[in-house]
Amino acid sequence: MGQAGGRDEEKPVHRVTVAPFRMSRYPVTNGHWEAFRKATGRARLEFAHETAPAASVNWFDAAAYCHWLSAQWPLAVRLPSEAEWEFAARGGVEQQAYPWGTGPRSYPPGRWQHGPEPVAQDDPNGYGLFDMCQNVHEWCADWYDAGYYAVAPAENPRGPDRGARRASRGGAWRHHIKCSRCAARSSIPPEFRYADYGFRVAADV
């Protein structure tokens, strides 16, 4: 995890082992969210396109969705840890800076001007995952600590026991640069709802 030339919170670079896990190929979309919204009486989200990521959800919304979906499926789903997310984003290539390779992508003018776009517009990474590091920031399960890497366990790190902010990963449509590196870390308070925040689900194997 981490990147030697990255920001301070991405250091030190350290080797981590994660247990086998599953991760959804796409972020949770508005189409997926609609059944949950109706079942739980939540308000409609800011963007309505059925195949675009469900955005403007806070961490508690995302966690509640995982709890609800687990009751619908014969599979317990959850938010991924930061370590799982970074592992998945790299697509099987150790220390790859972006899901698609070594450098940022160039996008045509006008793309992502008005909100997140439908998922899977670009090729998947080496694990078959779409939209890693673009479209929406994705909530992780962990509390956030900028200095966590210095004390994190080498196996299945799950973040600190408490904090004021929850970790998130990946780039989003609202930025001038429409992507983030696999190692880039971000965080906001869990009650915040931003128009460029969504999530995807994970599960133990």
Protein Blocks (a to p, Z undefined) as FASTA:
>chain_A
ZZfklcfklpccdddddddddddfbdcdfklmmmmmmmnopacdfblcfkbccehiafkl
mmmmmmmmmmmpccdcddddfklmmmmmnnopahiabfnbmbdcdddehiakloccdehk
bccdfkopahihihiacddfbdcdfklmmmgcfbhpebjfbdjbdcdedddfkbmblcdc
fklccdddfkbccfkbccdddddZZ
